[in-house]
Amino acid sequence: MSFAGRRRGNKIKKGVQFTLMVVGASGTGHTTFVNTLCDSEVLAHKLSNNPDTTHIEEGIRIKPVNVELEEDGVCIALTIVDTPGFGDNIDNNFQEIAGYLECQYSVLHPTHRSCIMEDIEHYDIPIYNFPYDIEEDDEETIQDNSELRALLPFAIIGSEEALEVEGQSIRARRQPWGEIYNLQQNRRVKAWSDLPAQKKNQRDSLQLSWEAEVVEYVNFLWQKTWPRKKTANEPAAIGLDVPILGPRFLPPTYLHTHKQPGLSSIVPEMRYLKPINVVHPFYYPELTCCPQCLSSDAVTWEGWTGTGACEVHGIFYEEVALGLQLRCNGCKAKSSGNNLRERSSERHTEIEDDIQHRILEELGTLENTSWHPNLFPLMRCAIAEQIKQLHLLEYQRWKLEYLDQLQHQCSKPKTVAAYFGRSNHLLTMFSPFVNLQGYAGRPITDEMVSEVYLSFVSKTRQQESESYLRTLTAVCGSLDSTFKVSSKASLTDKDCQHSKHLKGGILSVLNEDNQIVSWRFCQSKSNAEIMEVLMGLKQRTELLGKTAPEMIVSDNCCAVRSALLAVFPQVDSIQDVWHFIARYLATIMNASKNPLRSAVMADITNAILKKHAKDGGSGAEYWSRLEQEEWLIAAYDKWSESGTVWSAASLKVHQEQLKHIQKGCLERRRQDILSDGSRIEGCHKAWNLLQRAQPSGLVMLTALSHDFVLQRNVRIASESANVDPFILSTHGSHHLHLSSAIAECYN
């Protein structure tokens, strides 16, 4: 038999003698602790039914109590030394207890954990502090012992009350926020730790415990408030003694260490915890749509997502998201083992996307700008780098805060020697930025920015842009295509070969208010694609009960006239003045270096316009067809006589433009509305800015286009002299669906 075996055998025969002293003021839990330890009422609680004698101080007494216990066949002779009265008096003289003991040490309230550790260090009280050697031990041992050391000193929660939990009788202490026994919390942490994804990512156990604590808190709120009867219209209320926190939970900081007793001392692990975003019906009762099939019939919350929390990128630091599974009966019936895990992951992705969208909005607020699509391609790399720098800034700030707090703690006279005087003490260094077992920083990438932006547009911007477009019509439309931006959009096949198919550019139609009423990508420059755009505009006009367009301006009015008349038989196909003048200027000798160029341009313009448009005022007035022909011939002949203006190609251009004049292409049926198509050229510049930084795929260009059209239209409508009441209620916000929901509720 081994020595250990013989020693155990002797203990079984002779038994074990053990002495335990408990010291503490009434109400600190030492009586409950002893009764819990012995599983019987060894010490009686101090009770007084007479209010006249309750205030009388009894003084400190030494009260030993002998108890015989048996544990695994071993007899234990336990002597419990109680000290009733200590801490209850004004003058708590320690000499009586000191006389009973041979060793003197400080006695502190059990919740002042940091003070306890300071005294343990100061008085060199030997405890097991989970030692490790950085040079010899492996990283896992060092990490485990560091985490356990950070939890010192351990606290014991006792209870004389047994509760039934999942068929088990468990001792637990009831609190306003729930019962303390940690059974569910420990099981949840173990379940998350055993997941393949968790083993791969090696998330910190303290983070998992923090998440489990939040889950227990939310479960408590839900159990106390959800309607238990079908006739209950309103959920039950929570007492004022229970704080309602969430749905975004921030971990404790060093401020809590100073202001709240019972927390651990200054350790870096406290700053490694990540905020938790909870998606739960307690916070979001309006969520009633199954994310799998989008059905709203018989939708129920099925429990917390089995895959655990998912990581999301914050503006300043990493965060996590955790939610309940929302499913309809149809998807529930179809689910099987493996498919359930996949659907759970998909539902969690929905949560992550929604939170990332909020983060994008936060960045827009942070920069005091919106997510303007004109800047997105240029800023995509800059956005990722900026978020990384913000993450690093917060990391460095927390690192400095940890050292400052530690320095403040060690500035106390008795703590300096205790903290740094011992040879075996090692300062716990703050984790590196990317250490998965520590701070776990993970800056956002360019690809993530693109993915989040595409998801954001598909769920919000595209629908809002299309919804607003369906409310717009035109009396005078401006039609034109831009090719620069579309030339950068490419498609990639399975062999990673890039090809460009948008040879027709982006065709857009503006109304007299300069709003984009329709747009599309074109594969060619054919009239068939123009007719498709106009057919959509025609159907919209009829559904809204508006009049059809009377004029449509373009730079190739005669070429598209047949397509326009096929859709709108009464429309006038007219030419814009800007392109008309540009064709003359292109034939001037020495181009822009010619000193007479400005004078020539003024004469050509005055041959068409009787009165120029004013900014913010009335539009331009046009000469009649005959007057335009007369003035144009006079202007051309005037500069022909100088011999220093027109090139050899100018005569042909002049003859072609005269034909447009004679056909009435520069004449306007109505002078009371804006009909100068040159405004569309400014719109082209905005289109072309969408990909000024680098080429991208067609999907990204489509998303940028929806975002651009929405923001441009809302801005123009908000600045209009006659603002639509709905647009006025948005205050210029691009979130039209949200504004619409608010208006509907208000109405």
DRENMARZA-950349 format. One record per residue (C-alpha): x, y, z; residue in one letter; residue number from 1. Coordinates in steps of 0.02 Angstrom, whole numbers. Each point is the difference from the previous one (the first is absolute). Layout:
residues N
     east    north       up   aa     i
        X        Y        Z    a   NUM
...
end
This chain:
residues 747
     east    north       up   aa     i
        0        0        0    m     1
       63      174      -42    s     2
       37      132      131    f     3
     -151      102      -54    a     4
     -109     -153       16    g     5
       64      -42      174    r     6
      -24      181       53    r     7
     -179        0      -59    r     8
      -31     -163       91    g     9
       63       74      163    n    10
     -113      151      -23    k    11
     -149     -111      -25    i    12
       37      -92      163    k    13
       50      146      110    k    14
     -100      138      -82    g    15
       51      180      -33    v    16
        2      146      120    q    17
      -26      172      -72    f    18
      -28      172       75    t    19
      -87      142      -90    l    20
      -23      178       65    m    21
     -128      116      -79    v    22
       12      186       34    v    23
     -117      133      -67    g    24
     -136      123       42    a    25
     -179      -54        4    s    26
      -70      -16     -174    g    27
      164      -39      -90    t    28
      -50     -181      -26    g    29
      116      -97      117    h    30
     -146      -89       87    t    31
      -76      -51     -167    t    32
      172      -58      -60    f    33
       24     -115      149    v    34
     -175      -74      -13    n    35
       24      -27     -186    t    36
      169      -82       27    l    37
      -67     -120      131    c    38
     -167      -28      -87    d    39
      -89       31      165    s    40
      -41      142      117    e    41
      158       11      104    v    42
       -8      186       39    l    43
     -161       90       36    a    44
      -43      164      -83    h    45
      -13      151      113    k    46
     -183       43       14    l    47
      -89      122      116    s    48
     -186       22       12    n    49
        9      135      133    n    50
       38      173      -75    p    51
       43       65      174    d    52
      152     -115       16    t    53
       58      -11     -181    t    54
      122      145       18    h    55
       87      -71      155    i    56
      180      -50      -40    e    57
       51     -170       69    e    58
      188       18      -27    g    59
      122     -119      -83    i    60
      -10     -183       50    r    61
      105     -150      -49    i    62
     -120     -143      -31    k    63
       75     -168      -53    p    64
     -121     -131      -67    v    65
       48     -183      -30    n    66
      -74      -91     -147    v    67
       29     -178      -61    e    68
      -11      -25     -187    l    69
       31     -144     -120    e    70
       61       25     -178    e    71
       36     -151     -114    d    72
       18     -113      151    g    73
      120      117       91    v    74
      -50       64      171    c    75
       29      185       24    i    76
        4       79      172    a    77
      -33      181      -42    l    78
       17      139      128    t    79
      -83      159      -58    i    80
       53      156       95    v    81
     -134      133      -18    d    82
       29      182       52    t    83
     -173       76       20    p    84
       -2      184       36    g    85
      157       47      -93    f    86
      -31      145     -118    g    87
     -168       43       79    d    88
       68      119      131    n    89
       71      175       -9    i    90
      160      -58       82    d    91
       48     -163      -85    n    92
      148      -51      108    n    93
       97     -138      -84    f    94
      101      -51      153    q    95
     -121     -134       56    e    96
       10      -88     -167    i    97
      189       31       -9    a    98
       19      -84      166    g    99
      -88     -152      -66    y   100
      109       -9     -153    l   101
      189      -12      -13    e   102
        8       89     -166    c   103
      -72      173      -27    q   104
      -60       63     -169    y   105
     -119      128      -64    s   106
     -185      -34      -14    v   107
      -92       84     -141    l   108
     -175        2      -70    h   109
      -11     -148     -121    p   110
      -51      109     -146    t   111
      157      108        0    h   112
       96     -122     -109    r   113
      136      119      -57    s   114
       37       49      180    c   115
       11     -183       50    i   116
      130      -33     -134    m   117
       99      153       55    e   118
        7      -63      179    d   119
       46     -174      -56    i   120
      148       73      -93    e   121
       45      122      138    h   122
        0     -127      142    y   123
       76     -136     -109    d   124
     -141     -121       36    i   125
       36     -160      -96    p   126
     -136      -48     -124    i   127
       -2      -99     -160    y   128
        9      134     -134    n   129
        6     -114     -152    f   130
      185       24      -39    p   131
       77      -15     -173    y   132
      168       22      -82    d   133
        2      103     -159    i   134
      160      -81      -62    e   135
      -44     -182       35    e   136
     -190      -15       -3    d   137
      -99       -7     -162    d   138
     -118      139      -52    e   139
     -157      -98       47    e   140
       61      -27      179    t   141
       51      181       17    i   142
     -168       59      -68    q   143
     -102     -117      112    d   144
       96       46      158    n   145
       -7      185      -43    s   146
     -190       -8      -15    e   147
      -17      -95      164    l   148
      119      118       88    r   149
     -104      147      -60    a   150
     -151      -74       89    l   151
       83       -1      172    l   152
      -59        6      135    p   153
     -138     -127      -27    f   154
     -168       36       78    a   155
     -119     -131       67    i   156
     -187       25      -15    i   157
      -93     -106      125    g   158
     -185      -35       22    s   159
     -109      -98      120    e   160
     -139       -7     -130    e   161
      -15     -138     -130    a   162
      -76       39     -170    l   163
      -61     -118     -134    e   164
       96       33     -162    v   165
      -24     -120     -148    e   166
      -48     -140      115    g   167
      148       27      116    q   168
       -3       65      177    s   169
      127      141        4    i   170
       46      118      140    r   171
      -22      177      -65    a   172
      -20      176       67    r   173
     -147      100      -64    r   174
       34      177      -59    q   175
     -115      128      -84    p   176
       80      -40     -169    w   177
      -11     -189       20    g   178
       71     -149       90    e   179
      188      -18       16    i   180
       59     -175      -38    y   181
       89       16     -169    n   182
      -59     -170      -60    l   183
      -74       63     -163    q   184
      142      123      -24    q   185
      133     -134       18    n   186
      -92     -117     -118    r   187
      -17      137     -130    r   188
      184       45        9    v   189
       48     -183      -18    k   190
     -118      -22     -149    a   191
       75      152      -87    w   192
      177      -58       40    s   193
      -32     -169      -82    d   194
      -57       75     -165    l   195
      121      -31     -146    p   196
        0      185      -44    a   197
       42       45      180    q   198
      144     -124        6    k   199
       65       73     -162    k   200
      -13      182       55    n   201
       51      -36      180    q   202
     -104      137       75    r   203
       42       49      176    d   204
      -94      -93      137    s   205
      -31      161       95    l   206
      -89       70     -153    q   207
     -109     -155       -9    l   208
      -42       18      185    s   209
      -43      183      -27    w   210
     -115      -48     -143    e   211
      -81     -137      105    a   212
      -32      124      141    e   213
      -87      117     -122    v   214
     -106     -145      -63    v   215
      -53      -43      177    e   216
      -47      180       34    y   217
     -103       14     -160    v   218
      -85     -166       38    n   219
      -48       67      170    f   220
      -77      157      -75    l   221
      -96     -103     -127    w   222
      -65     -126      126    q   223
      -63      141      110    k   224
      -89       95     -138    t   225
      -64     -113     -138    w   226
     -191      -27       -2    p   227
      -40     -172       69    r   228
     -185        5      -40    k   229
      -81       14     -170    k   230
     -115      134       68    t   231
      143      108       61    a   232
       17      152     -111    n   233
      148       78       90    e   234
      153      -87       71    p   235
       34        3      186    a   236
      105      139       71    a   237
      168      -10       88    i   238
       26       78      169    g   239
       94      162       17    l   240
      139      -91       93    d   241
       54      -90     -159    v   242
       94      107     -129    p   243
      -47      -23     -182    i   244
      159       -6     -104    l   245
       33      -40     -182    g   246
      -17      -42     -139    p   247
      182       56      -12    r   248
       99      -55      151    f   249
      165       83       41    l   250
      123      -98      108    p   251
       55       69      170    p   252
      145      122        3    t   253
      130       49      129    y   254
     -123      130       62    l   255
     -108     -142       65    h   256
      151      -69       92    t   257
       17      163       97    h   258
     -183       39       25    k   259
      -76     -171       28    q   260
       64     -125      130    p   261
       16     -182      -45    g   262
       90       16     -167    l   263
      175      -63      -33    s   264
      155      107        9    s   265
       79       93     -146    i   266
       32     -132     -133    v   267
       15       21     -189    p   268
     -126     -139      -33    e   269
     -140      119       48    m   270
       36      103     -156    r   271
       -1     -152     -115    y   272
     -187      -25       20    l   273
     -103       51     -150    k   274
     -170       87       -2    p   275
     -147     -113      -36    i   276
     -145       45     -115    n   277
     -152     -105       44    v   278
     -144      -34     -120    v   279
     -144      -62      107    h   280
     -190       24        1    p   281
       15       90      166    f   282
       85      143      -94    y   283
      -72      -26     -175    y   284
     -179      -62       15    p   285
      -35       69     -174    e   286
      107     -137      -82    l   287
     -132     -120      -65    t   288
       69      -54     -169    c   289
       91     -165      -27    c   290
      173       44      -70    p   291
        6     -165      -94    q   292
     -157       12     -107    c   293
      -60      177       47    l   294
     -165      -72       59    s   295
      -94       83      143    s   296
     -119     -145       35    d   297
       24      -95      163    a   298
      172       73       34    v   299
       77      -42      168    t   300
      163       31       92    w   301
       84     -168       21    e   302
      142       35      122    g   303
      176       69       -5    w   304
      101      -32     -157    t   305
       94     -162       23    g   306
      158       61      -86    t   307
       30      131      133    g   308
       42      182      -27    a   309
       66       64     -166    c   310
      132      135      -13    e   311
      -40      168      -77    v   312
      112      147      -36    h   313
      -27      156      105    g   314
       64      172      -40    i   315
      117        4      150    f   316
       15     -183       48    y   317
      -62     -174      -38    e   318
     -173      -50       61    e   319
     -108     -157       -1    v   320
     -182      -32      -42    a   321
     -110     -132       78    l   322
     -183      -35      -30    g   323
     -145     -119        7    l   324
      -51     -108     -147    q   325
     -155       63      -88    l   326
      -91     -130     -105    r   327
     -171      -36      -72    c   328
      -84     -170       16    n   329
       36      -40     -181    g   330
      188       22       16    c   331
       -4      -88      168    k   332
      -79     -153      -79    a   333
      130       -4     -138    k   334
      148       18      116    s   335
      112     -147       34    s   336
      162      -20       96    g   337
      127       71     -122    n   338
     -121      118      -84    n   339
      -46       73      168    l   340
      180       49       29    r   341
       10       80     -172    e   342
     -162       97       25    r   343
       59       55      170    s   344
      157       68      -81    s   345
     -104       89     -132    e   346
     -110       80      131    r   347
      153       56       93    h   348
       68       76     -159    t   349
     -159      104      -12    e   350
       34       66      175    i   351
      181       36      -42    e   352
      -48       93     -159    d   353
     -127      109       90    d   354
      128       48      132    i   355
      133       34     -132    q   356
     -124      116      -87    h   357
      -18       95      163    r   358
      189       10       11    i   359
       10       75     -175    l   360
     -127      131       52    e   361
      104       34      157    e   362
      154       30     -107    l   363
      -98      122     -107    g   364
      -53       93      156    t   365
      177       -7       67    l   366
       71       80     -156    e   367
     -142      126       -3    n   368
      -40      -62     -176    t   369
     -118     -125      -76    s   370
       50     -152      -99    w   371
        8       99     -160    h   372
       22     -122     -144    p   373
      104      124      -98    n   374
      138      -24      128    l   375
      -24     -185       34    f   376
      118      -78     -129    p   377
      136      122       47    l   378
      -32      -19      185    m   379
      -22     -189        9    r   380
      182      -32       41    c   381
        6      159      103    a   382
     -153      -55       99    i   383
       81     -165       47    a   384
      161       87       49    e   385
      -94      133       98    q   386
      -97     -130       99    i   387
      162      -93       33    k   388
       79      159       67    q   389
     -152       30      110    l   390
       16     -177       66    h   391
      184       26       36    l   392
      -36      167       83    l   393
     -125      -81      117    e   394
      120     -144       33    y   395
      140      118       48    q   396
     -118      104      106    r   397
      -57     -153       97    w   398
      178      -59       19    k   399
       50      168       74    l   400
     -154       -1      111    e   401
       49     -171       68    y   402
      175       60       43    l   403
      -65      162       76    d   404
     -123      -95      109    q   405
      135     -123       52    l   406
      118      142       42    q   407
     -136       83      103    h   408
      -34     -161       93    q   409
      184      -26       36    c   410
       22      180       60    s   411
      -73      -49      168    k   412
      144      -15      128    p   413
      -35     -178       54    k   414
      -37      -60     -176    t   415
      162       51      -86    v   416
      106     -124       95    a   417
     -136     -130       -8    a   418
      -20       16     -187    y   419
      179       18      -58    f   420
      103      -52      153    g   421
      -26     -187      -20    r   422
      123      -84     -115    s   423
     -126     -121      -74    n   424
     -121      137      -57    h   425
      -11       34     -186    l   426
      -92      149      -72    l   427
     -140      -63     -111    t   428
       33       79     -168    m   429
     -142       62     -109    f   430
      -40     -116     -144    s   431
       63       33     -176    p   432
     -130       74     -115    f   433
      -35     -156     -104    v   434
       18     -133      136    n   435
     -155     -112      -11    l   436
       20      -50      181    q   437
       16      180       55    g   438
      -60      163      -75    y   439
      -46      -86     -165    a   440
        1      153     -112    g   441
      -58      -36     -177    r   442
       -8      154     -111    p   443
     -124        6     -141    i   444
       61      -39     -176    t   445
      -37       81     -167    d   446
     -101     -153      -49    e   447
     -104       12      158    m   448
      -38      183      -36    v   449
      -61      -50     -174    s   450
     -105     -145       65    e   451
      -83      104      135    v   452
      -32      142     -121    y   453
      -78     -117     -129    l   454
     -111      -79      132    s   455
      -46      172       66    f   456
      -52       62     -172    v   457
      -98     -158      -45    s   458
     -101       10      161    k   459
      -29      187        8    t   460
       67      117     -134    r   461
      -57      -96     -154    q   462
     -179      -19       59    q   463
      -10      179       61    e   464
       73       67     -161    s   465
     -120     -100     -107    e   466
     -148       46      109    s   467
       37      185      -18    y   468
       30      -15     -188    l   469
     -175      -72      -19    r   470
      -72      165       62    t   471
       89      109     -128    l   472
      -58       54     -173    t   473
       55      129     -128    a   474
      -80      134     -107    v   475
      166       35      -84    c   476
      127     -139        8    g   477
      187        4      -36    s   478
       67     -160      -76    l   479
      184      -44      -19    d   480
      129     -137       30    s   481
      169        4       87    t   482
      134     -126      -44    f   483
      150       36      110    k   484
      -67      -79      158    v   485
      -71     -154      -85    s   486
      164      -33      -90    s   487
       79      -44      167    k   488
     -131     -128       51    a   489
       46     -177      -49    s   490
      -64     -178       14    l   491
      111     -146       49    t   492
      -28     -175      -65    d   493
       51     -166       78    k   494
      174       16      -78    d   495
       24      170       84    c   496
       -8       87     -167    q   497
      -68      177        5    h   498
     -119       63     -133    s   499
      -98      162      -24    k   500
     -178       -7      -64    h   501
      -69      173       40    l   502
       48       76     -166    k   503
     -157      106        0    g   504
       48       86      163    g   505
     -124       56      132    i   506
     -157       76      -73    l   507
      -89      122      116    s   508
     -153      112      -13    v   509
      -16      162       99    l   510
     -160      100       25    n   511
      -20      189       -1    e   512
       45        3      186    d   513
      168      -82      -38    n   514
      -49     -162       89    q   515
       44     -168      -76    i   516
     -165      -84      -44    v   517
       72     -153      -86    s   518
      167      -83      -39    w   519
       71     -164      -62    r   520
      157      -87      -63    f   521
        8      -20     -189    c   522
       93     -133      -98    q   523
      -13       97     -162    s   524
      -51      172      -65    k   525
     -160      -62      -81    s   526
     -169       86        6    n   527
      -77     -159       70    a   528
       82       29      169    e   529
      -60      181       -1    i   530
     -177      -60      -35    m   531
        9     -121      149    e   532
       43      143      116    v   533
     -138      111      -70    l   534
     -130     -141        9    m   535
       32      -14      185    g   536
      -19      188       19    l   537
     -162       -7     -100    k   538
      -76     -135      110    q   539
       49       96      156    r   540
      -77      160      -68    t   541
     -164      -90      -37    e   542
       -6      -82      173    l   543
       30      167       86    l   544
     -130       87     -109    g   545
      125      127      -65    k   546
       17       76     -173    t   547
      125      -75     -121    a   548
      163       91      -36    p   549
      -21      141     -126    e   550
      185       24      -41    m   551
      153     -111       11    i   552
      171       81      -21    v   553
      152      -95      -66    s   554
      161       35      -93    d   555
      -52     -112     -146    n   556
     -180       54      -14    c   557
      -28      -55     -179    c   558
       77     -172       27    a   559
     -114      -44      146    v   560
     -157       87      -62    r   561
      -77     -160      -68    s   562
       24      -90      166    a   563
      -75      145       97    l   564
     -152       14     -113    l   565
      -30     -188        9    a   566
      -29       16      188    v   567
      -64      179       15    f   568
      -82       49     -167    p   569
      -27      182       53    q   570
      176       33       67    v   571
      123      126      -76    d   572
      176      -68      -26    s   573
      111      152       25    i   574
      186       35       14    q   575
       88       76      150    d   576
       91      165      -22    v   577
      160      -60       82    w   578
       38     -132     -133    h   579
      -58      117     -137    f   580
      128      132       50    i   581
      136     -130       34    a   582
       -6      -58     -181    r   583
       39      177      -62    y   584
      139       26      128    l   585
       83     -162      -57    a   586
       30       77     -171    t   587
       87      160       60    i   588
      182       15      -49    m   589
      124      -25      144    n   590
     -146      -59      106    a   591
        4       74      175    s   592
      155      104      -39    k   593
      -95      108     -123    n   594
      -30      171       83    p   595
     -166       19      -91    l   596
      -72     -164       65    r   597
     -104       78      141    s   598
      -74      131     -116    a   599
      -46     -132     -129    v   600
      -84     -107      134    m   601
     -101      150       61    a   602
      -63       39     -175    d   603
      -52     -181      -35    i   604
      -91       -8      168    t   605
      -90      164      -30    n   606
      -57      -65     -170    a   607
      -99     -136       90    i   608
      -49       81      165    l   609
      -97      160       20    k   610
       32        1      187    k   611
      122     -103      104    h   612
      -55     -100      150    a   613
       35       68      174    k   614
       62     -100      146    d   615
     -146      -36      114    g   616
     -115      103     -111    g   617
      -90      -16     -165    s   618
       58     -109     -142    g   619
       68       52     -168    a   620
     -109       72     -139    e   621
       25      -60     -180    y   622
      -19       88     -166    w   623
     -123      -70     -125    s   624
       60     -118     -136    r   625
       12      135     -132    l   626
       86      122      117    e   627
      127     -131       51    q   628
       42      -37     -182    e   629
       22      186      -40    e   630
      111       38      151    w   631
      106     -156      -21    l   632
       40       37     -183    i   633
       47      179       47    a   634
      115      -60      141    a   635
       88     -127     -111    y   636
       26      125     -141    d   637
       65      131      121    k   638
      144     -109       58    w   639
       32      -71     -172    s   640
       52      173      -59    e   641
      139       11      129    s   642
       89     -152      -72    g   643
       75      -47      168    t   644
     -143      -97       78    v   645
      -74     -141     -104    w   646
       98     -151      -58    s   647
      -32      -99     -159    a   648
     -123     -115       90    a   649
     -109      142       64    s   650
     -106       20     -158    l   651
      -61     -181        6    k   652
      -42       16      184    v   653
      -92      163      -32    h   654
     -107      -80     -136    q   655
      -46     -147      113    e   656
      -49      114      143    q   657
     -107      106     -116    l   658
      -99     -157      -42    k   659
      -36      -24      187    h   660
      -58      181        9    i   661
     -113      -22     -151    q   662
      -76     -159       75    k   663
      -39       92      161    g   664
      124      -98      107    c   665
       54      158       92    l   666
     -175       72       16    e   667
     -101      -25      160    r   668
     -186      -34        4    r   669
       -9       58      181    r   670
      103      140       72    q   671
      -66      -17      178    d   672
      101     -156       47    i   673
      186      -35        2    l   674
       50      -85     -162    s   675
      187       28      -16    d   676
       74     -174      -12    g   677
      174       59       47    s   678
      -41      -41      182    r   679
       20     -183      -38    i   680
      185       28      -34    e   681
       23       45      183    g   682
      -88     -162       44    c   683
      124      -95     -111    h   684
      144       69      100    k   685
      -77      -70      158    a   686
      -28     -169      -84    w   687
      181       -7      -57    n   688
       64       36      175    l   689
      -72     -166       61    l   690
      154      -95      -58    q   691
      132      133       -9    r   692
      118      -97      115    a   693
        2     -174      -77    q   694
     -106     -116     -106    p   695
     -123     -116       84    s   696
     -125     -132      -44    g   697
     -174       29      -67    l   698
      -78      -44      168    v   699
       94      137       91    m   700
      -39      127     -138    l   701
     -184      -43       13    t   702
        2       27      189    a   703
       92      165      -18    l   704
     -124       55     -132    s   705
     -154      -34      108    h   706
       80       93      144    d   707
       51      146     -112    f   708
     -173       19      -78    v   709
      -87       -3      169    l   710
      113      128       83    q   711
        0      115     -151    r   712
     -188       -1      -18    n   713
      -32       29      185    v   714
      125      143        5    r   715
      -77       87     -151    i   716
     -177      -26       64    a   717
       47       69      172    s   718
       76      157      -78    e   719
     -148       31     -115    s   720
     -105      157       21    a   721
     -159     -106        5    n   722
       53     -142      113    v   723
     -113     -152        4    d   724
      -78      -21      175    p   725
       71     -175       18    f   726
      176       54      -48    i   727
      -19      146      119    l   728
      -38     -122      141    s   729
      162      -95      -33    t   730
      107      154       35    h   731
      114      -59     -141    g   732
       22     -177       68    s   733
       30     -138     -127    h   734
      -91     -129      108    h   735
     -164       20      -93    l   736
      -80     -163       58    h   737
       30       49      181    l   738
      -73      173      -31    s   739
     -148      -79      -89    s   740
      -34     -116      148    a   741
        7      148      119    i   742
     -121       99     -109    a   743
     -119     -147      -12    e   744
       -3      -22      189    c   745
      -24      186       24    y   746
     -144        7     -124    n   747
end
